[in-house]
């Protein structure tokens, strides 16, 4: 599972990739970026971070851009 979003306090996009393939075990975070202020400034950067697991749609990217704009 991939989670992406905008973190207003850190002013960065973030990405988390969770490994859900292990039954009866706690899910494992295999990637977590966007934990430092300003680490991921643009959706193009975020798209590159998660490309191995998911391709972000145009709609998702626009929603992320709007979230950043509305929560600065």
mmCIF file as Biopython writes it, N, C-alpha, C and O atoms, coordinates in Angstrom:
data_model
#
loop_
_atom_site.group_PDB
_atom_site.id
_atom_site.type_symbol
_atom_site.label_atom_id
_atom_site.label_alt_id
_atom_site.label_comp_id
_atom_site.label_asym_id
_atom_site.label_entity_id
_atom_site.label_seq_id
_atom_site.pdbx_PDB_ins_code
_atom_site.Cartn_x
_atom_site.Cartn_y
_atom_site.Cartn_z
_atom_site.occupancy
_atom_site.B_iso_or_equiv
_atom_site.auth_seq_id
_atom_site.auth_asym_id
_atom_site.pdbx_PDB_model_num
ATOM 1   N N  . UNK A ? 1  ? 0.846  -1.171  0.000   1.0 0.0 1  A 1 
ATOM 2   C CA . UNK A ? 1  ? 0.000  0.000   0.000   1.0 0.0 1  A 1 
ATOM 3   C C  . UNK A ? 1  ? 0.895  1.239   0.000   1.0 0.0 1  A 1 
ATOM 4   O O  . UNK A ? 1  ? 1.915  1.284   0.687   1.0 0.0 1  A 1 
ATOM 5   N N  . UNK A ? 2  ? 0.500  2.229   -0.772  1.0 0.0 2  A 1 
ATOM 6   C CA . UNK A ? 2  ? 1.258  3.474   -0.872  1.0 0.0 2  A 1 
ATOM 7   C C  . UNK A ? 2  ? 0.381  4.612   -0.361  1.0 0.0 2  A 1 
ATOM 8   O O  . UNK A ? 2  ? -0.782 4.743   -0.741  1.0 0.0 2  A 1 
ATOM 9   N N  . UNK A ? 3  ? 0.968  5.431   0.512   1.0 0.0 3  A 1 
ATOM 10  C CA . UNK A ? 3  ? 0.299  6.631   1.009   1.0 0.0 3  A 1 
ATOM 11  C C  . UNK A ? 3  ? 1.144  7.830   0.619   1.0 0.0 3  A 1 
ATOM 12  O O  . UNK A ? 3  ? 2.362  7.835   0.795   1.0 0.0 3  A 1 
ATOM 13  N N  . UNK A ? 4  ? 0.477  8.849   0.084   1.0 0.0 4  A 1 
ATOM 14  C CA . UNK A ? 4  ? 1.162  10.098  -0.256  1.0 0.0 4  A 1 
ATOM 15  C C  . UNK A ? 4  ? 0.314  11.248  0.254   1.0 0.0 4  A 1 
ATOM 16  O O  . UNK A ? 4  ? -0.893 11.101  0.447   1.0 0.0 4  A 1 
ATOM 17  N N  . UNK A ? 5  ? 0.945  12.392  0.471   1.0 0.0 5  A 1 
ATOM 18  C CA . UNK A ? 5  ? 0.199  13.555  0.923   1.0 0.0 5  A 1 
ATOM 19  C C  . UNK A ? 5  ? 1.114  14.743  1.129   1.0 0.0 5  A 1 
ATOM 20  O O  . UNK A ? 5  ? 2.308  14.701  0.835   1.0 0.0 5  A 1 
ATOM 21  N N  . UNK A ? 6  ? 0.518  15.797  1.641   1.0 0.0 6  A 1 
ATOM 22  C CA . UNK A ? 6  ? 1.227  17.039  1.950   1.0 0.0 6  A 1 
ATOM 23  C C  . UNK A ? 6  ? 1.230  17.209  3.457   1.0 0.0 6  A 1 
ATOM 24  O O  . UNK A ? 6  ? 0.183  17.097  4.095   1.0 0.0 6  A 1 
ATOM 25  N N  . UNK A ? 7  ? 2.393  17.480  4.036   1.0 0.0 7  A 1 
ATOM 26  C CA . UNK A ? 7  ? 2.541  17.689  5.478   1.0 0.0 7  A 1 
ATOM 27  C C  . UNK A ? 7  ? 2.759  19.185  5.718   1.0 0.0 7  A 1 
ATOM 28  O O  . UNK A ? 7  ? 3.876  19.676  5.554   1.0 0.0 7  A 1 
ATOM 29  N N  . UNK A ? 8  ? 1.705  19.917  6.106   1.0 0.0 8  A 1 
ATOM 30  C CA . UNK A ? 8  ? 1.837  21.369  6.281   1.0 0.0 8  A 1 
ATOM 31  C C  . UNK A ? 8  ? 2.918  21.793  7.283   1.0 0.0 8  A 1 
ATOM 32  O O  . UNK A ? 8  ? 3.683  22.707  6.977   1.0 0.0 8  A 1 
ATOM 33  N N  . UNK A ? 9  ? 3.015  21.171  8.466   1.0 0.0 9  A 1 
ATOM 34  C CA . UNK A ? 9  ? 4.050  21.632  9.402   1.0 0.0 9  A 1 
ATOM 35  C C  . UNK A ? 9  ? 5.476  21.499  8.848   1.0 0.0 9  A 1 
ATOM 36  O O  . UNK A ? 9  ? 6.327  22.354  9.096   1.0 0.0 9  A 1 
ATOM 37  N N  . UNK A ? 10 ? 5.726  20.424  8.100   1.0 0.0 10 A 1 
ATOM 38  C CA . UNK A ? 10 ? 7.073  20.215  7.545   1.0 0.0 10 A 1 
ATOM 39  C C  . UNK A ? 10 ? 7.239  20.858  6.168   1.0 0.0 10 A 1 
ATOM 40  O O  . UNK A ? 10 ? 8.352  20.943  5.650   1.0 0.0 10 A 1 
ATOM 41  N N  . UNK A ? 11 ? 6.122  21.312  5.573   1.0 0.0 11 A 1 
ATOM 42  C CA . UNK A ? 11 ? 6.163  21.907  4.232   1.0 0.0 11 A 1 
ATOM 43  C C  . UNK A ? 11 ? 6.842  20.976  3.237   1.0 0.0 11 A 1 
ATOM 44  O O  . UNK A ? 11 ? 7.757  21.374  2.516   1.0 0.0 11 A 1 
ATOM 45  N N  . UNK A ? 12 ? 6.380  19.734  3.209   1.0 0.0 12 A 1 
ATOM 46  C CA . UNK A ? 12 ? 6.917  18.733  2.295   1.0 0.0 12 A 1 
ATOM 47  C C  . UNK A ? 12 ? 5.832  17.737  1.923   1.0 0.0 12 A 1 
ATOM 48  O O  . UNK A ? 12 ? 4.906  17.480  2.693   1.0 0.0 12 A 1 
ATOM 49  N N  . UNK A ? 13 ? 5.969  17.186  0.729   1.0 0.0 13 A 1 
ATOM 50  C CA . UNK A ? 13 ? 5.162  16.021  0.389   1.0 0.0 13 A 1 
ATOM 51  C C  . UNK A ? 13 ? 5.788  14.834  1.113   1.0 0.0 13 A 1 
ATOM 52  O O  . UNK A ? 13 ? 6.973  14.852  1.446   1.0 0.0 13 A 1 
ATOM 53  N N  . UNK A ? 14 ? 4.986  13.807  1.351   1.0 0.0 14 A 1 
ATOM 54  C CA . UNK A ? 14 ? 5.525  12.598  1.971   1.0 0.0 14 A 1 
ATOM 55  C C  . UNK A ? 14 ? 5.023  11.370  1.219   1.0 0.0 14 A 1 
ATOM 56  O O  . UNK A ? 14 ? 4.004  11.411  0.530   1.0 0.0 14 A 1 
ATOM 57  N N  . UNK A ? 15 ? 5.755  10.295  1.370   1.0 0.0 15 A 1 
ATOM 58  C CA . UNK A ? 15 ? 5.382  9.003   0.780   1.0 0.0 15 A 1 
ATOM 59  C C  . UNK A ? 15 ? 5.709  7.900   1.767   1.0 0.0 15 A 1 
ATOM 60  O O  . UNK A ? 15 ? 6.785  7.875   2.364   1.0 0.0 15 A 1 
ATOM 61  N N  . UNK A ? 16 ? 4.769  6.997   1.927   1.0 0.0 16 A 1 
ATOM 62  C CA . UNK A ? 16 ? 4.977  5.789   2.719   1.0 0.0 16 A 1 
ATOM 63  C C  . UNK A ? 16 ? 4.583  4.599   1.858   1.0 0.0 16 A 1 
ATOM 64  O O  . UNK A ? 16 ? 3.539  4.613   1.205   1.0 0.0 16 A 1 
ATOM 65  N N  . UNK A ? 17 ? 5.421  3.572   1.861   1.0 0.0 17 A 1 
ATOM 66  C CA . UNK A ? 17 ? 5.102  2.327   1.183   1.0 0.0 17 A 1 
ATOM 67  C C  . UNK A ? 17 ? 5.089  1.243   2.246   1.0 0.0 17 A 1 
ATOM 68  O O  . UNK A ? 17 ? 6.069  1.043   2.963   1.0 0.0 17 A 1 
ATOM 69  N N  . UNK A ? 18 ? 3.959  0.545   2.337   1.0 0.0 18 A 1 
ATOM 70  C CA . UNK A ? 18 ? 3.780  -0.509  3.332   1.0 0.0 18 A 1 
ATOM 71  C C  . UNK A ? 18 ? 3.764  -1.864  2.640   1.0 0.0 18 A 1 
ATOM 72  O O  . UNK A ? 18 ? 3.135  -2.025  1.594   1.0 0.0 18 A 1 
ATOM 73  N N  . UNK A ? 19 ? 4.454  -2.838  3.222   1.0 0.0 19 A 1 
ATOM 74  C CA . UNK A ? 19 ? 4.440  -4.204  2.727   1.0 0.0 19 A 1 
ATOM 75  C C  . UNK A ? 19 ? 3.308  -4.949  3.424   1.0 0.0 19 A 1 
ATOM 76  O O  . UNK A ? 19 ? 3.374  -5.195  4.629   1.0 0.0 19 A 1 
ATOM 77  N N  . UNK A ? 20 ? 2.279  -5.306  2.679   1.0 0.0 20 A 1 
ATOM 78  C CA . UNK A ? 20 ? 1.117  -5.982  3.246   1.0 0.0 20 A 1 
ATOM 79  C C  . UNK A ? 20 ? 1.077  -7.461  2.879   1.0 0.0 20 A 1 
ATOM 80  O O  . UNK A ? 20 ? 0.042  -8.110  3.028   1.0 0.0 20 A 1 
ATOM 81  N N  . UNK A ? 21 ? 2.197  -7.995  2.399   1.0 0.0 21 A 1 
ATOM 82  C CA . UNK A ? 21 ? 2.204  -9.375  1.914   1.0 0.0 21 A 1 
ATOM 83  C C  . UNK A ? 21 ? 2.363  -10.408 3.018   1.0 0.0 21 A 1 
ATOM 84  O O  . UNK A ? 21 ? 2.118  -11.592 2.785   1.0 0.0 21 A 1 
ATOM 85  N N  . UNK A ? 22 ? 2.757  -9.999  4.190   1.0 0.0 22 A 1 
ATOM 86  C CA . UNK A ? 22 ? 2.988  -10.943 5.285   1.0 0.0 22 A 1 
ATOM 87  C C  . UNK A ? 22 ? 1.724  -11.092 6.112   1.0 0.0 22 A 1 
ATOM 88  O O  . UNK A ? 22 ? 1.353  -10.186 6.859   1.0 0.0 22 A 1 
ATOM 89  N N  . UNK A ? 23 ? 1.065  -12.226 5.981   1.0 0.0 23 A 1 
ATOM 90  C CA . UNK A ? 23 ? -0.163 -12.468 6.733   1.0 0.0 23 A 1 
ATOM 91  C C  . UNK A ? 23 ? 0.147  -12.666 8.213   1.0 0.0 23 A 1 
ATOM 92  O O  . UNK A ? 23 ? 1.179  -13.225 8.586   1.0 0.0 23 A 1 
ATOM 93  N N  . UNK A ? 24 ? -0.770 -12.194 9.038   1.0 0.0 24 A 1 
ATOM 94  C CA . UNK A ? 24 ? -0.682 -12.351 10.496  1.0 0.0 24 A 1 
ATOM 95  C C  . UNK A ? 24 ? 0.553  -11.698 11.101  1.0 0.0 24 A 1 
ATOM 96  O O  . UNK A ? 24 ? 0.957  -12.050 12.210  1.0 0.0 24 A 1 
ATOM 97  N N  . UNK A ? 25 ? 1.138  -10.780 10.409  1.0 0.0 25 A 1 
ATOM 98  C CA . UNK A ? 25 ? 2.280  -10.033 10.937  1.0 0.0 25 A 1 
ATOM 99  C C  . UNK A ? 25 ? 1.968  -8.548  10.825  1.0 0.0 25 A 1 
ATOM 100 O O  . UNK A ? 25 ? 1.171  -8.121  9.990   1.0 0.0 25 A 1 
ATOM 101 N N  . UNK A ? 26 ? 2.601  -7.790  11.669  1.0 0.0 26 A 1 
ATOM 102 C CA . UNK A ? 26 ? 2.434  -6.346  11.604  1.0 0.0 26 A 1 
ATOM 103 C C  . UNK A ? 26 ? 2.967  -5.838  10.274  1.0 0.0 26 A 1 
ATOM 104 O O  . UNK A ? 26 ? 4.029  -6.265  9.820   1.0 0.0 26 A 1 
ATOM 105 N N  . UNK A ? 27 ? 2.229  -4.922  9.648   1.0 0.0 27 A 1 
ATOM 106 C CA . UNK A ? 27 ? 2.695  -4.386  8.373   1.0 0.0 27 A 1 
ATOM 107 C C  . UNK A ? 27 ? 4.033  -3.691  8.541   1.0 0.0 27 A 1 
ATOM 108 O O  . UNK A ? 27 ? 4.332  -3.109  9.584   1.0 0.0 27 A 1 
ATOM 109 N N  . UNK A ? 28 ? 4.812  -3.767  7.506   1.0 0.0 28 A 1 
ATOM 110 C CA . UNK A ? 28 ? 6.159  -3.216  7.541   1.0 0.0 28 A 1 
ATOM 111 C C  . UNK A ? 28 ? 6.242  -2.020  6.594   1.0 0.0 28 A 1 
ATOM 112 O O  . UNK A ? 28 ? 5.817  -2.103  5.441   1.0 0.0 28 A 1 
ATOM 113 N N  . UNK A ? 29 ? 6.785  -0.919  7.080   1.0 0.0 29 A 1 
ATOM 114 C CA . UNK A ? 29 ? 7.021  0.243   6.218   1.0 0.0 29 A 1 
ATOM 115 C C  . UNK A ? 29 ? 8.357  0.023   5.529   1.0 0.0 29 A 1 
ATOM 116 O O  . UNK A ? 29 ? 9.398  -0.074  6.178   1.0 0.0 29 A 1 
ATOM 117 N N  . UNK A ? 30 ? 8.314  -0.056  4.203   1.0 0.0 30 A 1 
ATOM 118 C CA . UNK A ? 30 ? 9.555  -0.302  3.465   1.0 0.0 30 A 1 
ATOM 119 C C  . UNK A ? 30 ? 10.133 0.979   2.864   1.0 0.0 30 A 1 
ATOM 120 O O  . UNK A ? 30 ? 11.279 0.997   2.416   1.0 0.0 30 A 1 
ATOM 121 N N  . UNK A ? 31 ? 9.335  2.050   2.858   1.0 0.0 31 A 1 
ATOM 122 C CA . UNK A ? 31 ? 9.839  3.347   2.405   1.0 0.0 31 A 1 
ATOM 123 C C  . UNK A ? 31 ? 9.053  4.430   3.128   1.0 0.0 31 A 1 
ATOM 124 O O  . UNK A ? 31 ? 7.828  4.356   3.224   1.0 0.0 31 A 1 
ATOM 125 N N  . UNK A ? 32 ? 9.750  5.427   3.632   1.0 0.0 32 A 1 
ATOM 126 C CA . UNK A ? 32 ? 9.089  6.576   4.263   1.0 0.0 32 A 1 
ATOM 127 C C  . UNK A ? 32 ? 9.970  7.781   3.985   1.0 0.0 32 A 1 
ATOM 128 O O  . UNK A ? 32 ? 11.038 7.942   4.576   1.0 0.0 32 A 1 
ATOM 129 N N  . UNK A ? 33 ? 9.505  8.624   3.076   1.0 0.0 33 A 1 
ATOM 130 C CA . UNK A ? 33 ? 10.243 9.836   2.738   1.0 0.0 33 A 1 
ATOM 131 C C  . UNK A ? 33 ? 9.339  11.037  2.934   1.0 0.0 33 A 1 
ATOM 132 O O  . UNK A ? 33 ? 8.113  10.933  2.894   1.0 0.0 33 A 1 
ATOM 133 N N  . UNK A ? 34 ? 9.972  12.175  3.145   1.0 0.0 34 A 1 
ATOM 134 C CA . UNK A ? 34 ? 9.233  13.401  3.415   1.0 0.0 34 A 1 
ATOM 135 C C  . UNK A ? 34 ? 9.093  13.617  4.908   1.0 0.0 34 A 1 
ATOM 136 O O  . UNK A ? 34 ? 8.064  14.095  5.384   1.0 0.0 34 A 1 
ATOM 137 N N  . UNK A ? 35 ? 10.129 13.264  5.637   1.0 0.0 35 A 1 
ATOM 138 C CA . UNK A ? 35 ? 10.102 13.396  7.099   1.0 0.0 35 A 1 
ATOM 139 C C  . UNK A ? 35 ? 10.904 14.600  7.587   1.0 0.0 35 A 1 
ATOM 140 O O  . UNK A ? 35 ? 10.930 14.893  8.782   1.0 0.0 35 A 1 
ATOM 141 N N  . UNK A ? 36 ? 11.560 15.296  6.651   1.0 0.0 36 A 1 
ATOM 142 C CA . UNK A ? 36 ? 12.341 16.490  7.001   1.0 0.0 36 A 1 
ATOM 143 C C  . UNK A ? 36 ? 11.734 17.711  6.324   1.0 0.0 36 A 1 
ATOM 144 O O  . UNK A ? 36 ? 11.157 17.588  5.243   1.0 0.0 36 A 1 
ATOM 145 N N  . UNK A ? 37 ? 11.850 18.874  6.929   1.0 0.0 37 A 1 
ATOM 146 C CA . UNK A ? 37 ? 11.283 20.083  6.338   1.0 0.0 37 A 1 
ATOM 147 C C  . UNK A ? 37 ? 11.759 20.301  4.898   1.0 0.0 37 A 1 
ATOM 148 O O  . UNK A ? 37 ? 12.958 20.291  4.619   1.0 0.0 37 A 1 
ATOM 149 N N  . UNK A ? 38 ? 10.800 20.497  3.992   1.0 0.0 38 A 1 
ATOM 150 C CA . UNK A ? 38 ? 11.109 20.807  2.604   1.0 0.0 38 A 1 
ATOM 151 C C  . UNK A ? 38 ? 11.768 19.701  1.815   1.0 0.0 38 A 1 
ATOM 152 O O  . UNK A ? 38 ? 12.333 19.964  0.754   1.0 0.0 38 A 1 
ATOM 153 N N  . UNK A ? 39 ? 11.716 18.474  2.295   1.0 0.0 39 A 1 
ATOM 154 C CA . UNK A ? 39 ? 12.420 17.355  1.639   1.0 0.0 39 A 1 
ATOM 155 C C  . UNK A ? 39 ? 11.922 17.084  0.221   1.0 0.0 39 A 1 
ATOM 156 O O  . UNK A ? 39 ? 12.727 16.878  -0.688  1.0 0.0 39 A 1 
ATOM 157 N N  . UNK A ? 40 ? 10.612 17.081  0.025   1.0 0.0 40 A 1 
ATOM 158 C CA . UNK A ? 40 ? 10.033 16.820  -1.300  1.0 0.0 40 A 1 
ATOM 159 C C  . UNK A ? 40 ? 9.124  17.995  -1.631  1.0 0.0 40 A 1 
ATOM 160 O O  . UNK A ? 40 ? 8.006  18.088  -1.124  1.0 0.0 40 A 1 
ATOM 161 N N  . UNK A ? 41 ? 9.612  18.891  -2.486  1.0 0.0 41 A 1 
ATOM 162 C CA . UNK A ? 41 ? 8.892  20.134  -2.759  1.0 0.0 41 A 1 
ATOM 163 C C  . UNK A ? 41 ? 7.864  20.027  -3.882  1.0 0.0 41 A 1 
ATOM 164 O O  . UNK A ? 41 ? 6.880  20.766  -3.890  1.0 0.0 41 A 1 
ATOM 165 N N  . UNK A ? 42 ? 8.082  19.112  -4.832  1.0 0.0 42 A 1 
ATOM 166 C CA . UNK A ? 42 ? 7.253  19.073  -6.034  1.0 0.0 42 A 1 
ATOM 167 C C  . UNK A ? 42 ? 6.681  17.676  -6.273  1.0 0.0 42 A 1 
ATOM 168 O O  . UNK A ? 42 ? 7.268  16.669  -5.877  1.0 0.0 42 A 1 
ATOM 169 N N  . UNK A ? 43 ? 5.513  17.642  -6.937  1.0 0.0 43 A 1 
ATOM 170 C CA . UNK A ? 43 ? 4.885  16.350  -7.210  1.0 0.0 43 A 1 
ATOM 171 C C  . UNK A ? 43 ? 5.732  15.495  -8.150  1.0 0.0 43 A 1 
ATOM 172 O O  . UNK A ? 43 ? 5.661  14.268  -8.094  1.0 0.0 43 A 1 
ATOM 173 N N  . UNK A ? 44 ? 6.533  16.124  -9.011  1.0 0.0 44 A 1 
ATOM 174 C CA . UNK A ? 44 ? 7.428  15.341  -9.871  1.0 0.0 44 A 1 
ATOM 175 C C  . UNK A ? 44 ? 8.422  14.550  -9.027  1.0 0.0 44 A 1 
ATOM 176 O O  . UNK A ? 44 ? 8.719  13.395  -9.331  1.0 0.0 44 A 1 
ATOM 177 N N  . UNK A ? 45 ? 8.929  15.163  -7.981  1.0 0.0 45 A 1 
ATOM 178 C CA . UNK A ? 45 ? 9.849  14.470  -7.077  1.0 0.0 45 A 1 
ATOM 179 C C  . UNK A ? 45 ? 9.124  13.329  -6.365  1.0 0.0 45 A 1 
ATOM 180 O O  . UNK A ? 45 ? 9.665  12.230  -6.238  1.0 0.0 45 A 1 
ATOM 181 N N  . UNK A ? 46 ? 7.913  13.587  -5.906  1.0 0.0 46 A 1 
ATOM 182 C CA . UNK A ? 46 ? 7.134  12.569  -5.217  1.0 0.0 46 A 1 
ATOM 183 C C  . UNK A ? 46 ? 6.832  11.399  -6.149  1.0 0.0 46 A 1 
ATOM 184 O O  . UNK A ? 46 ? 6.911  10.239  -5.745  1.0 0.0 46 A 1 
ATOM 185 N N  . UNK A ? 47 ? 6.488  11.707  -7.387  1.0 0.0 47 A 1 
ATOM 186 C CA . UNK A ? 47 ? 6.211  10.671  -8.382  1.0 0.0 47 A 1 
ATOM 187 C C  . UNK A ? 47 ? 7.430  9.770   -8.566  1.0 0.0 47 A 1 
ATOM 188 O O  . UNK A ? 47 ? 7.291  8.551   -8.664  1.0 0.0 47 A 1 
ATOM 189 N N  . UNK A ? 48 ? 8.607  10.354  -8.613  1.0 0.0 48 A 1 
ATOM 190 C CA . UNK A ? 48 ? 9.833  9.569   -8.766  1.0 0.0 48 A 1 
ATOM 191 C C  . UNK A ? 48 ? 10.084 8.679   -7.550  1.0 0.0 48 A 1 
ATOM 192 O O  . UNK A ? 48 ? 10.582 7.562   -7.692  1.0 0.0 48 A 1 
ATOM 193 N N  . UNK A ? 49 ? 9.746  9.162   -6.370  1.0 0.0 49 A 1 
ATOM 194 C CA . UNK A ? 49 ? 9.958  8.393   -5.140  1.0 0.0 49 A 1 
ATOM 195 C C  . UNK A ? 49 ? 9.128  7.118   -5.139  1.0 0.0 49 A 1 
ATOM 196 O O  . UNK A ? 49 ? 9.621  6.064   -4.739  1.0 0.0 49 A 1 
ATOM 197 N N  . UNK A ? 50 ? 7.871  7.196   -5.581  1.0 0.0 50 A 1 
ATOM 198 C CA . UNK A ? 50 ? 6.968  6.046   -5.485  1.0 0.0 50 A 1 
ATOM 199 C C  . UNK A ? 50 ? 6.822  5.263   -6.783  1.0 0.0 50 A 1 
ATOM 200 O O  . UNK A ? 50 ? 6.058  4.300   -6.836  1.0 0.0 50 A 1 
ATOM 201 N N  . UNK A ? 51 ? 7.532  5.654   -7.819  1.0 0.0 51 A 1 
ATOM 202 C CA . UNK A ? 51 ? 7.364  5.070   -9.150  1.0 0.0 51 A 1 
ATOM 203 C C  . UNK A ? 51 ? 7.501  3.545   -9.164  1.0 0.0 51 A 1 
ATOM 204 O O  . UNK A ? 51 ? 6.813  2.871   -9.930  1.0 0.0 51 A 1 
ATOM 205 N N  . UNK A ? 52 ? 8.364  3.009   -8.343  1.0 0.0 52 A 1 
ATOM 206 C CA . UNK A ? 52 ? 8.575  1.557   -8.302  1.0 0.0 52 A 1 
ATOM 207 C C  . UNK A ? 52 ? 7.309  0.817   -7.849  1.0 0.0 52 A 1 
ATOM 208 O O  . UNK A ? 52 ? 7.112  -0.345  -8.206  1.0 0.0 52 A 1 
ATOM 209 N N  . UNK A ? 53 ? 6.461  1.476   -7.074  1.0 0.0 53 A 1 
ATOM 210 C CA . UNK A ? 53 ? 5.281  0.825   -6.502  1.0 0.0 53 A 1 
ATOM 211 C C  . UNK A ? 53 ? 3.963  1.272   -7.123  1.0 0.0 53 A 1 
ATOM 212 O O  . UNK A ? 53 ? 3.021  0.484   -7.208  1.0 0.0 53 A 1 
ATOM 213 N N  . UNK A ? 54 ? 3.886  2.518   -7.556  1.0 0.0 54 A 1 
ATOM 214 C CA . UNK A ? 54 ? 2.624  3.038   -8.088  1.0 0.0 54 A 1 
ATOM 215 C C  . UNK A ? 54 ? 2.912  4.215   -9.013  1.0 0.0 54 A 1 
ATOM 216 O O  . UNK A ? 54 ? 3.878  4.953   -8.824  1.0 0.0 54 A 1 
ATOM 217 N N  . UNK A ? 55 ? 2.056  4.372   -10.013 1.0 0.0 55 A 1 
ATOM 218 C CA . UNK A ? 55 ? 2.135  5.533   -10.894 1.0 0.0 55 A 1 
ATOM 219 C C  . UNK A ? 55 ? 1.031  6.498   -10.465 1.0 0.0 55 A 1 
ATOM 220 O O  . UNK A ? 55 ? -0.151 6.164   -10.547 1.0 0.0 55 A 1 
ATOM 221 N N  . UNK A ? 56 ? 1.408  7.682   -10.011 1.0 0.0 56 A 1 
ATOM 222 C CA . UNK A ? 56 ? 0.418  8.654   -9.544  1.0 0.0 56 A 1 
ATOM 223 C C  . UNK A ? 56 ? -0.362 9.208   -10.731 1.0 0.0 56 A 1 
ATOM 224 O O  . UNK A ? 56 ? 0.221  9.656   -11.718 1.0 0.0 56 A 1 
ATOM 225 N N  . UNK A ? 57 ? -1.672 9.171   -10.624 1.0 0.0 57 A 1 
ATOM 226 C CA . UNK A ? 57 ? -2.526 9.687   -11.692 1.0 0.0 57 A 1 
ATOM 227 C C  . UNK A ? 57 ? -2.464 11.212  -11.728 1.0 0.0 57 A 1 
ATOM 228 O O  . UNK A ? 57 ? -2.026 11.858  -10.776 1.0 0.0 57 A 1 
ATOM 229 N N  . UNK A ? 58 ? -2.907 11.758  -12.836 1.0 0.0 58 A 1 
ATOM 230 C CA . UNK A ? 58 ? -2.984 13.209  -12.980 1.0 0.0 58 A 1 
ATOM 231 C C  . UNK A ? 58 ? -3.916 13.780  -11.906 1.0 0.0 58 A 1 
ATOM 232 O O  . UNK A ? 58 ? -3.629 14.825  -11.323 1.0 0.0 58 A 1 
ATOM 233 N N  . UNK A ? 59 ? -5.025 13.095  -11.649 1.0 0.0 59 A 1 
ATOM 234 C CA . UNK A ? 59 ? -5.978 13.556  -10.646 1.0 0.0 59 A 1 
ATOM 235 C C  . UNK A ? 59 ? -5.349 13.594  -9.255  1.0 0.0 59 A 1 
ATOM 236 O O  . UNK A ? 59 ? -5.563 14.541  -8.498  1.0 0.0 59 A 1 
ATOM 237 N N  . UNK A ? 60 ? -4.580 12.570  -8.924  1.0 0.0 60 A 1 
ATOM 238 C CA . UNK A ? 60 ? -3.905 12.532  -7.624  1.0 0.0 60 A 1 
ATOM 239 C C  . UNK A ? 60 ? -2.889 13.653  -7.517  1.0 0.0 60 A 1 
ATOM 240 O O  . UNK A ? 60 ? -2.804 14.321  -6.486  1.0 0.0 60 A 1 
ATOM 241 N N  . UNK A ? 61 ? -2.121 13.863  -8.570  1.0 0.0 61 A 1 
ATOM 242 C CA . UNK A ? 61 ? -1.119 14.923  -8.550  1.0 0.0 61 A 1 
ATOM 243 C C  . UNK A ? 61 ? -1.775 16.299  -8.401  1.0 0.0 61 A 1 
ATOM 244 O O  . UNK A ? 61 ? -1.270 17.148  -7.666  1.0 0.0 61 A 1 
ATOM 245 N N  . UNK A ? 62 ? -2.887 16.520  -9.089  1.0 0.0 62 A 1 
ATOM 246 C CA . UNK A ? 62 ? -3.599 17.804  -8.960  1.0 0.0 62 A 1 
ATOM 247 C C  . UNK A ? 62 ? -4.150 17.979  -7.548  1.0 0.0 62 A 1 
ATOM 248 O O  . UNK A ? 62 ? -4.100 19.078  -6.997  1.0 0.0 62 A 1 
ATOM 249 N N  . UNK A ? 63 ? -4.673 16.906  -6.960  1.0 0.0 63 A 1 
ATOM 250 C CA . UNK A ? 63 ? -5.179 16.983  -5.586  1.0 0.0 63 A 1 
ATOM 251 C C  . UNK A ? 63 ? -4.050 17.322  -4.616  1.0 0.0 63 A 1 
ATOM 252 O O  . UNK A ? 63 ? -4.246 18.103  -3.686  1.0 0.0 63 A 1 
ATOM 253 N N  . UNK A ? 64 ? -2.874 16.742  -4.828  1.0 0.0 64 A 1 
ATOM 254 C CA . UNK A ? 64 ? -1.714 17.030  -3.979  1.0 0.0 64 A 1 
ATOM 255 C C  . UNK A ? 64 ? -1.280 18.489  -4.118  1.0 0.0 64 A 1 
ATOM 256 O O  . UNK A ? 64 ? -0.974 19.153  -3.127  1.0 0.0 64 A 1 
ATOM 257 N N  . UNK A ? 65 ? -1.256 18.971  -5.346  1.0 0.0 65 A 1 
ATOM 258 C CA . UNK A ? 65 ? -0.882 20.377  -5.595  1.0 0.0 65 A 1 
ATOM 259 C C  . UNK A ? 65 ? -1.870 21.309  -4.902  1.0 0.0 65 A 1 
ATOM 260 O O  . UNK A ? 65 ? -1.469 22.293  -4.280  1.0 0.0 65 A 1 
ATOM 261 N N  . UNK A ? 66 ? -3.164 21.000  -5.008  1.0 0.0 66 A 1 
ATOM 262 C CA . UNK A ? 66 ? -4.191 21.824  -4.357  1.0 0.0 66 A 1 
ATOM 263 C C  . UNK A ? 66 ? -4.077 21.761  -2.844  1.0 0.0 66 A 1 
ATOM 264 O O  . UNK A ? 66 ? -4.264 22.772  -2.167  1.0 0.0 66 A 1 
ATOM 265 N N  . UNK A ? 67 ? -3.771 20.588  -2.303  1.0 0.0 67 A 1 
ATOM 266 C CA . UNK A ? 67 ? -3.618 20.456  -0.867  1.0 0.0 67 A 1 
ATOM 267 C C  . UNK A ? 67 ? -2.449 21.308  -0.372  1.0 0.0 67 A 1 
ATOM 268 O O  . UNK A ? 67 ? -2.543 21.962  0.666   1.0 0.0 67 A 1 
ATOM 269 N N  . UNK A ? 68 ? -1.348 21.292  -1.126  1.0 0.0 68 A 1 
ATOM 270 C CA . UNK A ? 68 ? -0.195 22.120  -0.759  1.0 0.0 68 A 1 
ATOM 271 C C  . UNK A ? 68 ? -0.559 23.596  -0.803  1.0 0.0 68 A 1 
ATOM 272 O O  . UNK A ? 68 ? -0.241 24.349  0.117   1.0 0.0 68 A 1 
ATOM 273 N N  . UNK A ? 69 ? -1.218 24.000  -1.861  1.0 0.0 69 A 1 
ATOM 274 C CA . UNK A ? 69 ? -1.618 25.410  -2.028  1.0 0.0 69 A 1 
ATOM 275 C C  . UNK A ? 69 ? -2.553 25.854  -0.889  1.0 0.0 69 A 1 
ATOM 276 O O  . UNK A ? 69 ? -2.412 26.953  -0.353  1.0 0.0 69 A 1 
ATOM 277 N N  . UNK A ? 70 ? -3.494 24.996  -0.535  1.0 0.0 70 A 1 
ATOM 278 C CA . UNK A ? 70 ? -4.490 25.351  0.467   1.0 0.0 70 A 1 
ATOM 279 C C  . UNK A ? 70 ? -3.999 25.246  1.903   1.0 0.0 70 A 1 
ATOM 280 O O  . UNK A ? 70 ? -4.659 25.738  2.818   1.0 0.0 70 A 1 
ATOM 281 N N  . UNK A ? 71 ? -2.846 24.609  2.114   1.0 0.0 71 A 1 
ATOM 282 C CA . UNK A ? 71 ? -2.357 24.367  3.473   1.0 0.0 71 A 1 
ATOM 283 C C  . UNK A ? 71 ? -0.943 24.879  3.708   1.0 0.0 71 A 1 
ATOM 284 O O  . UNK A ? 71 ? -0.184 24.286  4.474   1.0 0.0 71 A 1 
ATOM 285 N N  . UNK A ? 72 ? -0.596 25.953  3.065   1.0 0.0 72 A 1 
ATOM 286 C CA . UNK A ? 72 ? 0.740  26.542  3.267   1.0 0.0 72 A 1 
ATOM 287 C C  . UNK A ? 72 ? 0.780  27.349  4.521   1.0 0.0 72 A 1 
ATOM 288 O O  . UNK A ? 72 ? 1.819  27.919  4.855   1.0 0.0 72 A 1 
#
